[in-house]
Amino acid sequence: MNPNFNVGQKVICINDAFPARIADWCDSLPVAGHIYTIRAMQMGWNRITGFSNVGFLLAEIVNPLSSLDSECGFLRERFVPWFETCSETKHDDAVEPAQLQIA
């Protein structure tokens, strides 16, 4: 199943297993099980695989611009739509992104 996504839609991160080198491009990352809001969708390419993809920019996470002068998005496949089956207030504390610790 390949769901349709829209800007402004709430999604849940289902995969937060990022490669270590993501720290080169992002200060903050989504966390599995947490709810986020799509603020933009962009075509991009995966720097590791070399394949093109659709990436989400999230309202709750704003990362610095990359060397290509754009913010790196997170792969669409890392998210599923959030269907409002429970109260959003129960999830207010669940939208804090993970901060990368650079050693």
Residue pairs with C-beta under 8 A, 6 or more apart in sequence:
3 80
3 81
5 11
5 38
5 41
5 56
5 76
5 79
5 81
6 38
7 38
7 39
7 40
7 41
8 37
8 38
8 39
9 37
9 38
9 81
9 82
10 35
10 36
10 37
10 38
10 81
10 82
10 84
10 88
11 35
11 36
11 37
11 38
11 56
11 79
11 80
11 81
11 82
12 33
12 34
12 35
12 36
12 79
12 80
12 81
12 82
13 30
13 31
13 32
13 33
13 34
13 36
13 74
13 78
13 79
14 32
14 33
14 78
14 79
14 80
15 32
15 77
15 78
16 29
16 30
16 31
16 32
16 78
16 98
18 29
19 48
21 48
22 29
22 100
23 100
23 102
25 47
25 63
25 66
25 72
26 63
26 72
26 100
27 63
27 64
27 99
27 100
28 61
28 62
28 63
28 97
28 98
28 99
28 100
29 61
29 74
29 97
29 98
29 100
30 36
30 58
30 61
30 74
30 78
30 79
30 97
30 98
31 94
31 96
31 97
31 98
33 94
34 91
34 94
34 95
34 96
34 97
35 82
35 88
35 91
35 94
35 95
36 56
36 58
36 59
36 60
36 61
36 79
36 95
37 58
37 59
37 60
38 56
38 57
38 58
38 59
39 57
39 58
39 59
40 56
40 57
40 73
41 54
41 55
41 56
41 57
41 73
41 76
42 54
42 55
42 57
42 70
42 73
43 52
43 53
43 54
43 55
44 52
44 53
44 54
44 55
44 70
44 72
44 73
45 51
45 52
45 53
46 52
46 53
46 75
53 75
53 76
53 77
54 73
54 75
54 76
55 72
55 73
55 74
55 75
55 76
56 73
56 74
56 75
56 76
56 79
57 71
57 73
57 74
58 74
58 97
60 95
60 96
60 97
61 97
62 71
63 71
63 72
64 71
65 71
66 72
